[in-house]
Amino acid sequence: MDDLEFGKRDKRGDWAPAARIEVAPLFAAPLNALRLIKWLPHYFLPWNLLFAASAVVYWLAVVPPIATLRTLDARWPLWLLGVNCVATLAFYSAFELRLYRQRAQSQRFKYNGKFPADHPNGAFWFRSQNKEGIIRTFTSALPIWTAIEVGLLWAYANGVGHWVDFSDHPIWLFALALVAPIWHETHFFLIHRLIHWPPLYRRVHSVHHNSVNPSPWSSLSMHPVEHLLYFSSALAHLLIPSNPLLAIYQLHYSGFGAVVGHIGFDKIEVGDAAAFDSHAYAHYLHHKYFEVNYGDGLVPLDRLFGTWHDGTPEAEALMDARFEQRRARANTRAGERIPRP
C-alpha cells in the first residue's frame, strides 16, 4: 500500500495521518445518531471484539472449576500465570516479529521513522528498549495481572462481591460488557493524570516514558506501582453486580490491549491492498509530547481538561501555548523566591 495516500512523511522519515483524530461521538452533544452508527464498527472492531473473544475462550478453556477456585494453593494460580505468560508472549511477539523484526511494512504507516533496535539507548536496561520491556512485562506486569485475577476468581468462588449469572441478568451484564472499554479509559485517564504528578512521574511513570518511540514491548514496560494501578481497573467488578467473565475481559482489555497504543504504526497491512486501523496515534502523540492525550478519545476527558491533541497544526499551537504559559508561571515563581539584595 502507498501510505502517502493516507498521510505525509517529513524529512526525518516520520509519518503522520492526514485526517485528524476524532473524539468518539458517543458523548457528543447534541448526539448525532447517523455519525454514531457509522462509528460503532470502530468501537467493536478489531480490538474490543478480539479481547472479548479471548476472555470467553479463557473462561471456558483455562479457568479451573469453581470447587478448585475456593482454595488458594499454588497450583491453579501458577497455571493461570503460565497461560497468561504464553498468551502475552504470542500476542506481543506477533506484532514485534512482523513489524519490527521482519519489517514487513518497512516504514509504511510508521509514526516514527526509526526502529528502536537500531538505536541502543542508555536509558534502558542493557541499552535495549525491547529487553527492558520484556523483563518488566514478565517479572512485574504478568505477576500483578495474575495476582489480581486470582483474587477476583477466589472472591467469586467464595461469594465475596456481587456476582450474578448471565441467565439471571443478561441485559445488565451485556450492558456492562459494552461499557467495559469506557470504564477502562476513564480509569486509565484518572491514574494517568495521577502518575504525571511530578513526584510520581519521576519515581514511577518516567520508566514508561523512556519509550519516546514506543514499540510492542513498550506496552507494559512500567514501574510495578504503575502496573498495580493500571490493572486495578478490574477491581471495580467487586463493587458492582458483575460476572467473573467480565472481570477477565477487563483484565484482557488492559493486558493485551496495552499493545494497541504502542504498535507504532497507524495501519496494519493485511496482504498487498488491505489494512486495518491500529487506533494508536492518540497515544503515540502522548509519548511524543508527554502532556497531551492522557486518554485515547473514547471518553472526552482530555477535551474537557484542555489536553486533547488531534494531530493537527492547530492542536500543536494550542499545546505550545500551554507550555509557554506554564513556563512563564514557573519563571515568575522562581523570581519571587530569589531574595532581593
C-alpha positions as CSV (number, residue, x, y, z in Angstrom):
1,M,0.0,0.0,0.0
2,D,1.0,3.6,-0.5
3,D,0.9,5.3,2.9
4,L,1.2,8.7,1.3
5,E,-2.3,8.3,0.1
6,F,-3.4,8.5,3.8
7,G,-0.8,10.9,5.2
8,K,2.5,12.5,4.8
9,R,6.1,11.9,5.8
10,D,8.5,14.6,6.9
11,K,12.3,14.9,6.3
12,R,13.1,12.7,9.2
13,G,11.0,9.9,7.9
14,D,8.2,10.3,10.4
15,W,4.7,9.6,9.1
16,A,1.5,11.3,10.2
17,P,-2.1,10.7,9.1
18,A,-3.8,13.3,7.0
19,A,-7.1,13.1,8.9
20,R,-7.3,14.5,12.4
21,I,-8.1,12.2,15.3
22,E,-11.8,12.3,16.1
23,V,-13.2,12.1,19.6
24,A,-15.8,9.3,19.8
25,P,-19.3,10.7,19.0
26,L,-20.7,8.6,21.9
27,F,-20.7,11.6,24.3
28,A,-21.2,14.4,21.8
29,A,-23.9,17.0,22.4
30,P,-26.2,17.0,20.6
31,L,-26.0,13.4,19.8
32,N,-25.7,12.7,16.1
33,A,-27.4,9.4,15.5
34,L,-26.0,8.8,12.0
35,R,-22.5,9.7,13.0
36,L,-22.8,7.3,16.0
37,I,-24.0,4.5,13.8
38,K,-21.1,4.9,11.4
39,W,-18.6,5.0,14.3
40,L,-20.0,1.9,16.1
41,P,-18.0,-0.7,14.0
42,H,-14.8,1.1,15.1
43,Y,-15.8,0.6,18.7
44,F,-16.1,-3.2,18.3
45,L,-13.5,-3.9,15.6
46,P,-10.9,-5.2,15.7
47,W,-9.8,-4.9,19.3
48,N,-12.8,-4.9,21.6
49,L,-14.3,-8.0,19.9
50,L,-10.9,-9.7,20.0
51,F,-10.4,-9.2,23.7
52,A,-14.0,-10.2,24.4
53,A,-13.4,-13.4,22.5
54,S,-10.2,-14.1,24.3
55,A,-11.9,-13.7,27.6
56,V,-14.6,-16.2,26.6
57,V,-12.0,-18.8,25.5
58,Y,-10.0,-18.2,28.6
59,W,-13.1,-18.7,30.8
60,L,-14.2,-21.9,29.1
61,A,-10.8,-23.5,28.5
62,V,-8.4,-22.2,31.2
63,V,-10.2,-21.2,34.4
64,P,-10.4,-24.2,36.8
65,P,-13.8,-25.4,38.2
66,I,-15.3,-23.3,41.0
67,A,-14.5,-26.0,43.5
68,T,-10.8,-25.6,42.8
69,L,-11.0,-21.8,43.0
70,R,-12.4,-21.9,46.5
71,T,-9.0,-22.9,47.9
72,L,-5.8,-20.9,47.4
73,D,-3.0,-23.2,46.7
74,A,-0.1,-22.8,44.4
75,R,-1.2,-25.0,41.5
76,W,-4.0,-23.1,39.9
77,P,-2.6,-19.6,40.3
78,L,0.7,-20.9,38.7
79,W,-1.4,-22.4,35.9
80,L,-3.1,-19.1,35.2
81,L,0.3,-17.3,35.3
82,G,1.7,-19.7,32.8
83,V,-1.2,-19.3,30.4
84,N,-1.0,-15.5,30.7
85,C,2.7,-15.6,30.0
86,V,2.3,-17.8,26.9
87,A,-0.6,-15.8,25.6
88,T,1.1,-12.5,26.1
89,L,4.3,-13.7,24.5
90,A,2.4,-15.0,21.5
91,F,0.3,-11.9,21.1
92,Y,3.0,-9.3,21.6
93,S,5.6,-11.2,19.6
94,A,3.3,-11.4,16.6
95,F,3.4,-7.6,16.2
96,E,7.1,-7.4,17.2
97,L,8.1,-10.1,14.7
98,R,6.1,-8.8,11.7
99,L,6.5,-5.1,12.1
100,Y,9.9,-4.7,13.9
101,R,11.9,-7.8,13.1
102,Q,10.8,-8.8,9.7
103,R,9.8,-5.2,9.0
104,A,7.2,-6.5,6.6
105,Q,5.8,-3.0,6.2
106,S,9.2,-1.3,6.2
107,Q,8.3,2.3,7.3
108,R,4.9,2.4,5.8
109,F,2.4,4.0,8.2
110,K,5.1,4.2,10.9
111,Y,4.8,7.3,13.0
112,N,8.5,7.5,14.0
113,G,10.7,6.5,11.1
114,K,13.4,5.0,13.3
115,F,13.3,1.4,14.7
116,P,14.4,1.3,18.4
117,A,16.6,-1.8,17.9
118,D,18.8,0.3,15.5
119,H,19.5,2.9,18.2
120,P,20.7,1.5,21.6
121,N,19.9,3.8,24.4
122,G,21.5,4.1,27.8
123,A,18.1,5.0,29.4
124,F,17.2,1.3,29.2
125,W,18.5,-1.8,30.8
126,F,21.2,-3.4,28.6
127,R,20.7,-0.3,26.4
128,S,17.7,-2.1,24.8
129,Q,14.1,-0.8,24.8
130,N,12.9,-4.3,23.9
131,K,14.9,-6.2,26.6
132,E,13.8,-3.9,29.4
133,G,10.2,-4.1,28.2
134,I,10.3,-7.9,28.1
135,I,11.9,-8.1,31.5
136,R,9.4,-5.7,33.1
137,T,6.5,-7.5,31.4
138,F,7.3,-10.9,32.7
139,T,8.7,-10.1,36.1
140,S,6.2,-7.4,37.2
141,A,3.2,-6.9,34.8
142,L,2.2,-10.5,34.4
143,P,2.6,-11.5,38.1
144,I,0.5,-8.4,39.2
145,W,-2.1,-9.1,36.4
146,T,-2.4,-12.7,37.5
147,A,-2.5,-11.9,41.2
148,I,-5.5,-9.6,40.7
149,E,-7.1,-12.3,38.5
150,V,-6.6,-14.9,41.2
151,G,-8.0,-12.6,43.8
152,L,-11.1,-12.0,41.8
153,L,-11.7,-15.6,41.0
154,W,-11.2,-16.6,44.6
155,A,-13.7,-13.9,45.6
156,Y,-16.2,-15.2,43.1
157,A,-15.8,-18.8,44.3
158,N,-16.3,-17.8,47.9
159,G,-19.2,-15.4,47.4
160,V,-17.2,-12.3,48.1
161,G,-18.7,-9.5,46.0
162,H,-21.9,-9.1,44.0
163,W,-21.6,-11.8,41.4
164,V,-24.5,-12.6,39.1
165,D,-25.2,-15.1,36.3
166,F,-25.9,-14.3,32.7
167,S,-29.0,-16.5,32.8
168,D,-30.5,-14.3,35.6
169,H,-29.3,-10.8,34.4
170,P,-28.5,-11.0,30.7
171,I,-29.4,-7.4,29.8
172,W,-27.4,-5.9,32.7
173,L,-24.3,-8.0,32.1
174,F,-24.5,-7.4,28.3
175,A,-24.6,-3.6,29.0
176,L,-21.7,-3.9,31.4
177,A,-19.7,-5.7,28.7
178,L,-20.4,-2.8,26.4
179,V,-19.2,-0.2,28.8
180,A,-16.1,-2.1,30.0
181,P,-13.9,-0.2,27.4
182,I,-15.4,3.1,28.6
183,W,-14.6,2.3,32.2
184,H,-11.1,1.2,31.2
185,E,-10.4,4.6,29.6
186,T,-11.9,6.6,32.4
187,H,-9.9,4.7,35.0
188,F,-6.8,5.0,32.8
189,F,-7.2,8.7,32.4
190,L,-7.5,9.2,36.1
191,I,-4.5,7.1,37.1
192,H,-2.5,8.5,34.2
193,R,-3.1,12.1,35.4
194,L,-2.1,11.0,38.9
195,I,1.2,9.5,37.8
196,H,2.1,12.6,35.8
197,W,2.2,14.5,39.2
198,P,5.9,15.4,39.3
199,P,6.9,13.3,42.3
200,L,5.2,10.2,41.0
201,Y,6.3,10.9,37.4
202,R,10.0,11.0,38.5
203,R,9.8,7.8,40.6
204,V,7.2,5.8,38.7
205,H,5.9,6.9,35.3
206,S,9.2,8.1,33.8
207,V,10.1,4.4,33.4
208,H,7.3,4.1,30.8
209,H,8.1,7.4,29.1
210,N,11.6,6.3,28.4
211,S,10.0,4.8,25.3
212,V,9.6,8.0,23.3
213,N,9.4,5.9,20.2
214,P,7.2,3.0,21.5
215,S,7.1,-0.5,20.1
216,P,5.1,-3.5,21.2
217,W,7.2,-4.5,24.2
218,S,7.0,-0.9,25.5
219,S,3.3,-1.6,26.2
220,L,3.8,-3.0,29.8
221,S,7.3,-1.6,30.3
222,M,6.2,0.1,33.6
223,H,7.2,0.5,37.2
224,P,5.5,-2.1,39.4
225,V,3.4,0.7,41.1
226,E,2.1,1.7,37.7
227,H,1.3,-2.0,36.9
228,L,-0.7,-2.2,40.1
229,L,-2.7,1.0,39.4
230,Y,-3.2,0.0,35.7
231,F,-4.6,-3.4,36.3
232,S,-6.7,-2.3,39.3
233,S,-9.5,-1.3,36.9
234,A,-10.7,-4.9,37.1
235,L,-11.3,-4.5,40.9
236,A,-14.5,-2.4,40.0
237,H,-16.2,-5.8,39.3
238,L,-16.0,-6.5,43.1
239,L,-18.0,-3.4,43.8
240,I,-20.9,-3.8,41.4
241,P,-23.1,-6.7,40.3
242,S,-20.9,-8.4,37.8
243,N,-19.7,-11.8,36.4
244,P,-16.2,-13.2,36.6
245,L,-16.1,-13.5,32.8
246,L,-16.4,-9.7,32.6
247,A,-13.7,-9.3,35.2
248,I,-11.4,-11.4,33.0
249,Y,-12.5,-9.3,29.9
250,Q,-11.5,-6.2,31.8
251,L,-8.1,-7.7,32.5
252,H,-7.6,-8.8,28.9
253,Y,-8.6,-5.4,27.8
254,S,-5.8,-4.0,30.0
255,G,-3.2,-6.7,29.4
256,F,-3.5,-7.4,25.8
257,G,-5.0,-4.0,24.9
258,A,-1.9,-2.2,26.2
259,V,-0.2,-3.1,22.9
260,V,-2.7,-1.2,20.9
261,G,-1.3,2.3,21.7
262,H,2.3,1.2,21.4
263,I,2.3,-0.6,18.0
264,G,3.9,2.5,16.4
265,F,2.0,2.0,13.1
266,D,-1.2,3.7,12.0
267,K,-2.4,0.7,9.9
268,I,-1.5,-2.9,9.9
269,E,-1.3,-4.2,6.4
270,V,-3.1,-7.5,5.5
271,G,-2.0,-8.6,2.1
272,D,-1.0,-6.2,-0.6
273,A,-4.1,-4.0,-0.8
274,A,-5.8,-4.1,2.6
275,A,-5.1,-2.9,6.1
276,F,-6.9,-2.3,9.4
277,D,-6.5,0.8,11.6
278,S,-4.5,0.4,14.8
279,H,-6.1,3.4,16.6
280,A,-2.6,4.1,18.0
281,Y,-2.0,7.7,17.0
282,A,-3.5,9.4,20.0
283,H,-1.3,7.5,22.5
284,Y,1.7,7.9,20.2
285,L,1.3,11.6,20.5
286,H,1.3,11.3,24.3
287,H,4.6,9.5,24.1
288,K,5.9,12.2,21.8
289,Y,4.8,15.2,23.7
290,F,4.3,13.7,27.2
291,E,1.4,16.0,28.4
292,V,-1.4,15.5,25.9
293,N,-3.8,12.7,25.3
294,Y,-3.9,11.1,28.7
295,G,-6.8,9.1,27.2
296,D,-7.5,8.0,23.6
297,G,-10.6,10.0,22.9
298,L,-13.2,7.4,23.6
299,V,-14.2,9.4,26.7
300,P,-13.7,13.1,26.0
301,L,-11.9,13.9,29.3
302,D,-8.8,15.3,27.5
303,R,-11.1,17.7,25.6
304,L,-12.7,18.7,28.9
305,F,-9.4,19.4,30.6
306,G,-7.8,21.1,27.6
307,T,-5.1,18.4,26.9
308,W,-6.6,16.9,23.7
309,H,-4.2,16.8,20.7
310,D,-5.9,15.6,17.5
311,G,-2.7,15.7,15.4
312,T,-3.4,19.0,13.6
313,P,-1.2,22.1,13.5
314,E,-3.9,23.9,15.4
315,A,-3.6,21.4,18.3
316,E,0.1,21.8,18.1
317,A,-0.2,25.6,18.5
318,L,-2.5,25.2,21.5
319,M,-0.1,22.8,23.1
320,D,2.8,25.1,22.6
321,A,0.8,28.0,24.1
322,R,0.1,25.9,27.2
323,F,3.8,25.1,27.6
324,E,4.7,28.8,27.3
325,Q,2.1,29.8,29.9
326,R,3.4,27.2,32.3
327,R,7.0,28.2,31.7
328,A,6.1,31.8,32.3
329,R,4.4,30.9,35.6
330,A,7.4,28.8,36.7
331,N,9.8,31.7,35.9
332,T,7.6,34.1,37.9
333,R,7.6,31.8,40.9
334,A,11.3,31.3,40.6
335,G,11.8,35.1,40.5
336,E,9.7,35.5,43.6
337,R,11.8,33.1,45.6
338,I,15.1,34.9,44.8
339,P,16.0,37.1,47.8
340,R,16.4,40.7,47.0
341,P,19.7,42.4,48.0
